[in-house]
């Protein structure tokens, strides 16, 4: 199955991590899915993703000491494949896995995703579990020297026929469950392997082959980052999304740094292949980390983040608890004029980047719609601008055209062939230009 026959535009959805950490349960997943179906689906949001350690029976019970409990109590079948923890996901009891929850989400008109770690459970290797479709047992396909430095659950898988059989059995099971999206962790980049071979490159290819044979279109998302630019073509060939940053949180320094990352990766955005700026830490966050809190991003910074992600055409994954969204945050996520920048014929390009300002354009090559974003990355309000001639060939000198600001929904026009705006510190103005400047 060609991965580019689906996910032609950046995937949009919700992920449980930023609010629940390792502790999300079935009731909470359903509540967020219900909210998405009622309030977000009409704007293109469709994926509900259960993040890390859904298989852990004791997740969160030692959070003051460990995010991921060493040699914790994990749920696993006889073939060494992790299963949902039944106390947290009661519909999985009796070997049903995530099939009942996926069916619930599909019945809402949404798609279902899960997080996985690269490799095979250490528990499976220690117990010498059989591997479905393989001659060798889990201890023989596991590579105990290939580990994750921040999560103790898995060993890497050897690039052998029986190692491939393990991944094939895993993806076949996920397809039977009805999984539409997989976020695989400890595979996009590893801080542990800098000068020596990293088994994750082989495992990316193994995952891709396993998805191809499973008979179901499954989006493959690779984490964590930053992804390595010299492997750009490998990511594009074998995955649909790959993280270009480590975990992204609500910190202005991380957001400002994202402009350089997007500049680096802008030429590798294409149908079915999307460099990923990571999740949107808006709204209510952090309950699973110890205490619920509001996003530390200001309103101006949240608009900057949403605008950059859309201009660049990153996947969009909401980190907030959806049922607690306020009206401002909901409006931030449902701006149809901005979300239209994600369409498959659109292309984002950075034009200017200095310490105090960044300018991007986004053009829909099917409709001709052209938008420009003026970002103030400085610490004081500033007047920013760009001429139409600098923006796009074909504009006559001193030509004036109408403008439509996508956030304020205000109409104006250029003056002397130039777009100018007063932009607040850390903020943005984004304009549709000329005829057809609205969505």
C-alpha positions as CSV (number, residue, x, y, z in Angstrom):
1,X,0.0,0.0,0.0
2,X,1.4,3.4,-1.0
3,X,1.5,5.6,2.1
4,X,0.8,8.6,-0.1
5,X,-2.7,7.4,-0.9
6,X,-3.8,8.6,2.5
7,X,-2.8,11.5,4.8
8,X,-2.5,13.7,1.8
9,X,-2.7,16.7,4.1
10,X,-1.2,17.2,7.5
11,X,-3.0,15.0,10.1
12,X,-5.1,16.9,12.6
13,X,-6.1,15.5,16.0
14,X,-5.8,15.3,19.7
15,X,-3.2,13.4,21.8
16,X,-3.5,12.5,25.4
17,X,0.1,13.2,26.5
18,X,0.2,16.9,27.4
19,X,-2.7,16.6,29.8
20,X,-2.7,13.0,31.1
21,X,1.0,11.9,30.7
22,X,1.0,8.1,31.2
23,X,-2.4,7.8,33.0
24,X,-5.2,8.3,30.4
25,X,-8.1,5.9,30.6
26,X,-11.0,4.8,28.4
27,X,-13.6,7.1,29.9
28,X,-11.3,10.1,29.3
29,X,-10.5,9.1,25.7
30,X,-14.2,8.7,25.0
31,X,-15.0,12.1,26.5
32,X,-12.4,13.8,24.4
33,X,-13.6,12.0,21.3
34,X,-17.2,13.1,22.0
35,X,-16.0,16.7,22.2
36,X,-14.0,16.5,19.0
37,X,-17.0,15.0,17.1
38,X,-19.3,17.7,18.4
39,X,-17.0,20.8,18.1
40,X,-13.9,20.2,16.0
41,X,-14.6,17.5,13.4
42,X,-16.3,20.0,11.0
43,X,-13.0,21.9,10.9
44,X,-10.9,18.9,9.9
45,X,-9.8,17.5,13.3
46,X,-10.2,13.8,13.2
47,X,-7.5,11.7,15.1
48,X,-7.8,10.6,18.7
49,X,-4.5,9.3,19.9
50,X,-3.8,7.4,23.1
51,X,-0.3,8.2,24.1
52,X,2.4,6.4,26.0
53,X,2.1,3.4,28.3
54,X,-1.5,2.5,27.7
55,X,-0.3,-1.1,28.5
56,X,1.0,-0.2,32.0
57,X,-1.1,-1.5,34.9
58,X,0.8,0.7,37.4
59,X,1.4,3.9,35.3
60,X,1.5,7.1,37.4
61,X,1.6,5.3,40.8
62,X,5.2,6.4,41.4
63,X,5.2,9.7,39.6
64,X,7.1,11.5,42.3
65,X,10.1,9.1,41.5
66,X,9.5,7.8,37.9
67,X,7.7,8.9,34.9
68,X,8.2,5.4,33.5
69,X,8.5,2.7,36.3
70,X,11.6,0.5,35.7
71,X,10.4,-3.1,35.1
72,X,6.8,-2.1,35.7
73,X,3.7,-4.2,35.5
74,X,2.8,-4.3,31.8
75,X,-0.1,-6.1,30.0
76,X,1.1,-8.5,27.3
77,X,-0.3,-11.4,25.2
78,X,1.4,-14.8,24.8
79,X,3.3,-13.6,21.7
80,X,5.0,-10.7,23.5
81,X,2.7,-8.0,22.2
82,X,1.6,-5.3,24.6
83,X,-2.1,-5.0,25.3
84,X,-4.3,-2.3,26.9
85,X,-4.3,-2.3,30.7
86,X,-7.8,-3.7,31.5
87,X,-8.3,-1.6,34.6
88,X,-7.9,1.5,32.5
89,X,-9.4,0.2,29.3
90,X,-12.2,-2.2,30.5
91,X,-13.5,-2.8,27.0
92,X,-10.2,-4.5,26.1
93,X,-10.9,-7.4,28.5
94,X,-11.0,-10.9,27.1
95,X,-8.4,-10.3,24.4
96,X,-10.4,-7.6,22.5
97,X,-7.5,-5.1,22.7
98,X,-8.4,-1.7,21.4
99,X,-11.0,-2.9,19.0
100,X,-14.0,-1.8,21.0
101,X,-12.6,1.7,21.7
102,X,-11.6,2.1,18.0
103,X,-15.1,1.1,17.0
104,X,-16.5,3.7,19.4
105,X,-14.3,6.4,17.9
106,X,-15.0,5.3,14.3
107,X,-18.7,5.5,15.0
108,X,-18.2,9.2,15.8
109,X,-16.7,9.7,12.3
110,X,-13.2,10.0,13.8
111,X,-10.0,8.0,13.5
112,X,-8.1,6.2,16.2
113,X,-4.4,6.3,17.0
114,X,-2.0,4.8,19.6
115,X,1.6,5.5,20.8
116,X,4.1,2.7,20.7
117,X,7.8,2.4,21.7
118,X,10.3,1.1,19.2
119,X,11.2,-2.6,19.8
120,X,9.9,-5.5,21.7
121,X,9.0,-5.6,25.5
122,X,11.9,-6.5,27.7
123,X,9.4,-8.7,29.6
124,X,8.8,-10.7,26.4
125,X,12.5,-11.3,26.0
126,X,13.1,-12.2,29.6
127,X,10.2,-14.7,29.5
128,X,11.4,-16.1,26.1
129,X,7.9,-15.6,24.6
130,X,7.2,-17.1,21.2
131,X,6.8,-14.7,18.3
132,X,3.9,-15.2,16.0
133,X,5.1,-16.4,12.6
134,X,8.7,-16.7,13.7
135,X,11.0,-19.6,14.5
136,X,13.0,-17.8,17.1
137,X,11.7,-16.6,20.5
138,X,11.6,-13.0,21.7
139,X,14.9,-13.2,23.5
140,X,16.6,-14.1,20.1
141,X,15.1,-11.3,18.1
142,X,15.6,-8.7,20.8
143,X,18.8,-6.6,20.8
144,X,19.6,-5.9,24.5
145,X,22.3,-3.4,23.5
146,X,19.6,-1.2,21.6
147,X,17.7,0.6,24.3
148,X,15.9,3.8,25.0
149,X,17.7,6.0,27.6
150,X,14.4,7.6,29.0
151,X,12.0,4.7,28.9
152,X,12.8,1.2,30.3
153,X,10.1,-0.9,28.6
154,X,11.7,-2.2,25.4
155,X,14.7,-3.7,23.6
156,X,15.4,-3.0,20.0
157,X,14.5,-5.6,17.4
158,X,17.1,-7.2,15.2
159,X,16.8,-6.7,11.5
160,X,16.2,-10.3,10.7
161,X,13.4,-12.4,9.1
162,X,12.1,-13.3,12.5
163,X,12.5,-9.7,13.7
164,X,10.3,-8.6,10.7
165,X,7.8,-11.3,11.7
166,X,7.4,-9.6,15.1
167,X,6.6,-6.2,13.6
168,X,4.3,-7.9,11.0
169,X,2.4,-9.6,13.8
170,X,2.1,-6.3,15.7
171,X,0.8,-4.3,12.7
172,X,-1.6,-7.1,11.8
173,X,-3.0,-7.0,15.3
174,X,-3.3,-3.2,15.2
175,X,-5.1,-3.4,11.8
176,X,-7.5,-5.9,13.4
177,X,-8.1,-3.5,16.2
178,X,-8.9,-0.7,13.7
179,X,-5.9,1.5,14.4
180,X,-5.5,4.4,11.9
181,X,-2.4,6.1,13.3
182,X,0.7,5.0,15.0
183,X,3.1,7.4,16.8
184,X,6.3,5.4,17.3
185,X,8.8,6.7,19.9
186,X,12.6,6.4,20.3
187,X,12.9,6.0,16.6
188,X,13.1,9.3,14.8
189,X,16.4,10.3,16.6
190,X,18.2,9.0,19.7
191,X,20.3,11.0,22.0
192,X,22.1,7.8,23.0
193,X,23.5,7.0,19.5
194,X,25.6,9.8,18.1
195,X,28.8,8.2,16.7
196,X,27.7,4.6,16.5
197,X,25.0,2.8,14.4
198,X,21.4,3.4,15.6
199,X,19.1,0.4,15.1
200,X,16.1,2.7,14.8
201,X,16.9,3.3,11.1
202,X,16.3,-0.4,10.4
203,X,13.3,-0.5,12.6
204,X,11.7,2.4,10.7
205,X,12.0,0.3,7.5
206,X,10.6,-2.8,9.3
207,X,7.6,-0.8,10.5
208,X,7.0,0.5,7.0
209,X,7.1,-3.0,5.6
210,X,4.8,-4.3,8.3
211,X,2.2,-1.5,7.7
212,X,2.4,-2.3,4.0
213,X,1.5,-5.9,4.6
214,X,-1.2,-5.4,7.2
215,X,-4.0,-4.4,4.7
216,X,-5.0,-1.2,6.5
217,X,-3.9,2.4,5.8
218,X,-2.1,3.4,9.0
219,X,-0.3,6.8,9.4
220,X,3.2,6.4,10.7
221,X,4.5,9.2,12.9
222,X,8.1,9.1,14.2
223,X,9.3,10.6,17.5
224,X,11.2,12.2,19.2
225,X,13.2,14.8,17.4
226,X,15.0,16.7,16.3
227,X,15.0,14.6,13.1
228,X,18.3,14.6,11.2
229,X,18.1,16.6,8.0
230,X,20.6,14.4,6.2
231,X,18.0,11.5,6.6
232,X,15.2,13.6,5.1
233,X,14.6,11.4,2.2
234,X,14.5,8.3,4.4
235,X,11.9,9.8,6.6
236,X,9.8,10.8,3.5
237,X,10.1,7.4,2.0
238,X,9.1,5.4,5.0
239,X,6.9,7.6,7.2
240,X,4.1,10.1,7.0
241,X,5.3,12.4,9.9
242,X,8.6,12.9,11.8
243,X,9.4,15.2,14.6
244,X,11.7,18.1,13.9
245,X,12.0,19.0,17.6
246,X,12.3,17.3,21.0
247,X,9.1,17.6,23.1
248,X,7.6,21.0,22.5
249,X,6.1,22.8,25.4
250,X,4.6,26.3,26.2
251,X,7.9,28.2,26.4
252,X,8.6,31.2,24.1
253,X,12.3,30.2,23.6
254,X,11.1,26.8,22.1
255,X,8.6,28.6,19.9
256,X,11.1,31.1,18.7
257,X,13.6,28.3,17.9
258,X,10.9,26.6,15.8
259,X,11.3,29.2,13.0
260,X,14.8,28.0,12.3
261,X,13.6,24.4,12.3
262,X,10.9,25.1,9.9
263,X,13.3,27.0,7.6
264,X,15.5,23.9,7.6
265,X,12.7,21.5,6.7
266,X,10.4,23.6,4.5
267,X,11.5,21.9,1.2
268,X,10.5,18.5,2.5
269,X,6.8,19.1,3.0
270,X,4.8,17.2,0.5
271,X,1.7,15.0,0.1
272,X,1.8,12.2,2.7
273,X,5.1,13.4,4.2
274,X,5.1,16.1,6.9
275,X,7.9,17.3,9.1
276,X,6.2,17.7,12.5
277,X,6.5,20.6,14.8
278,X,4.9,18.6,17.7
279,X,1.8,19.2,19.7
280,X,-0.1,22.4,20.4
281,X,0.2,23.1,24.2
282,X,-2.9,25.2,24.6
283,X,-5.7,25.3,27.1
284,X,-5.5,23.1,30.2
285,X,-2.4,21.0,30.5
286,X,-0.4,18.9,33.0
287,X,-2.8,17.0,35.1
288,X,-0.9,13.7,34.7
289,X,2.3,15.5,35.6
290,X,1.1,16.5,39.0
291,X,-1.1,19.6,38.7
292,X,-3.5,21.0,36.1
293,X,-2.4,24.4,34.7
294,X,-3.2,26.8,32.0
295,X,-0.9,27.1,29.0
296,X,1.9,29.6,29.7
297,X,1.7,30.9,26.1
298,X,0.1,34.4,25.8
299,X,-2.7,34.9,23.4
300,X,-0.2,36.5,20.9
301,X,2.1,33.6,21.2
302,X,-0.7,31.1,20.7
303,X,-1.6,32.8,17.5
304,X,2.1,32.8,16.4
305,X,2.3,29.1,17.0
306,X,-0.9,28.3,15.2
307,X,0.1,30.5,12.3
308,X,3.6,29.1,11.9
309,X,2.3,25.5,12.1
310,X,-0.3,26.2,9.4
311,X,2.0,28.3,7.1
312,X,4.6,25.6,7.3
313,X,1.9,22.8,7.0
314,X,2.9,20.9,10.1
315,X,0.6,18.2,11.5
316,X,-1.6,19.6,14.2
317,X,-2.1,17.7,17.5
318,X,-3.9,19.4,20.3
319,X,-2.4,18.8,23.8
320,X,-5.2,20.3,25.9
321,X,-8.0,18.5,27.7
322,X,-10.7,19.1,25.1
323,X,-13.7,19.1,27.5
324,X,-12.1,22.1,29.3
325,X,-11.5,24.3,26.3
326,X,-12.6,27.9,26.7
327,X,-14.2,29.9,23.9
328,X,-10.9,31.7,23.0
329,X,-9.0,28.5,22.7
330,X,-11.8,26.8,20.7
331,X,-11.7,29.8,18.3
332,X,-8.0,29.5,18.0
333,X,-8.4,25.9,16.8
334,X,-11.3,26.5,14.5
335,X,-10.2,29.4,12.3
336,X,-11.2,28.1,8.9
337,X,-9.3,30.7,7.0
338,X,-6.0,29.7,8.7
339,X,-6.6,26.0,8.5
340,X,-7.1,26.3,4.8
341,X,-3.4,26.8,4.5
342,X,-3.0,23.1,5.1
343,X,-4.7,22.1,1.9
344,X,-2.8,19.7,-0.4
345,X,-2.0,22.2,-3.1
346,X,-0.6,24.8,-0.6
347,X,3.1,25.5,-0.1
348,X,4.7,27.5,2.7
349,X,8.0,29.4,2.2
350,X,10.0,31.5,4.5
351,X,11.1,34.8,3.0
352,X,12.8,36.7,5.9
353,X,14.2,35.6,9.2
354,X,16.2,38.0,11.5
355,X,16.4,38.1,15.3
356,X,13.3,40.3,15.5
357,X,11.1,39.3,12.6
358,X,10.1,36.4,10.4
359,X,8.0,36.5,7.2
360,X,6.4,33.5,5.6
361,X,4.1,33.1,2.6
362,X,1.8,30.3,1.8
363,X,0.4,29.8,-1.7
364,X,-2.4,27.5,-2.9
365,X,-1.2,26.5,-6.3
366,X,-4.7,25.2,-7.3
367,X,-6.7,28.3,-6.4
368,X,-3.9,30.9,-6.5
369,X,-4.8,32.1,-3.0
370,X,-1.8,33.8,-1.4
371,X,-1.2,34.6,2.2
372,X,1.6,36.3,4.1
373,X,2.4,36.1,7.8
374,X,4.4,38.9,9.6
375,X,5.9,37.5,12.8
376,X,7.3,39.8,15.5
377,X,9.8,37.7,17.4
378,X,11.2,40.6,19.3
379,X,10.5,41.8,22.8
380,X,8.8,45.1,21.8
381,X,5.8,45.9,19.5
382,X,7.1,46.7,16.0
383,X,6.0,47.9,12.6
384,X,6.8,45.2,10.0
385,X,6.3,45.1,6.3
386,X,7.1,43.6,2.9
387,X,6.5,44.8,-0.6
388,X,4.2,42.8,-3.0
389,X,7.1,42.6,-5.4
390,X,9.3,40.9,-2.7
391,X,6.4,38.5,-1.9
392,X,5.5,37.3,-5.4
393,X,6.5,37.8,-9.0
394,X,3.8,39.4,-11.1
395,X,2.8,42.3,-9.0
396,X,3.3,45.7,-10.7
397,X,5.4,48.3,-9.0
398,X,3.3,50.3,-6.5
399,X,0.2,48.1,-7.3
400,X,-2.3,48.1,-4.4
401,X,-4.5,45.2,-3.5
402,X,-7.0,44.3,-0.9
403,X,-6.0,42.5,2.3
404,X,-7.9,40.4,4.8
405,X,-6.4,39.7,8.2
406,X,-7.1,36.1,9.2
407,X,-7.2,36.5,13.0
408,X,-8.9,39.9,13.3
409,X,-11.1,39.2,10.3
410,X,-10.5,42.8,9.2
411,X,-10.3,44.1,5.6
412,X,-7.7,46.7,4.5
413,X,-5.4,47.3,1.6
414,X,-1.7,47.8,0.7
415,X,-0.2,51.3,0.4
416,X,2.3,52.0,-2.3
417,X,2.6,48.3,-3.1
418,X,3.6,47.4,0.5
419,X,2.0,45.4,3.3
420,X,2.7,47.0,6.6
421,X,1.4,46.3,10.1
422,X,1.9,47.1,13.7
423,X,2.6,43.7,15.3
424,X,2.7,43.0,19.1
425,X,5.8,41.4,20.6
426,X,5.8,37.7,20.1
427,X,2.7,38.2,17.9
428,X,1.7,37.9,14.2
429,X,-0.4,39.5,11.5
430,X,-1.4,37.1,8.7
431,X,-3.1,38.4,5.5
432,X,-4.9,37.0,2.6
433,X,-4.0,39.0,-0.5
434,X,-6.0,40.3,-3.4
435,X,-9.0,38.6,-5.0
436,X,-10.1,35.5,-3.2
437,X,-8.1,36.5,-0.1
438,X,-10.6,34.8,2.1
439,X,-10.8,31.0,2.4
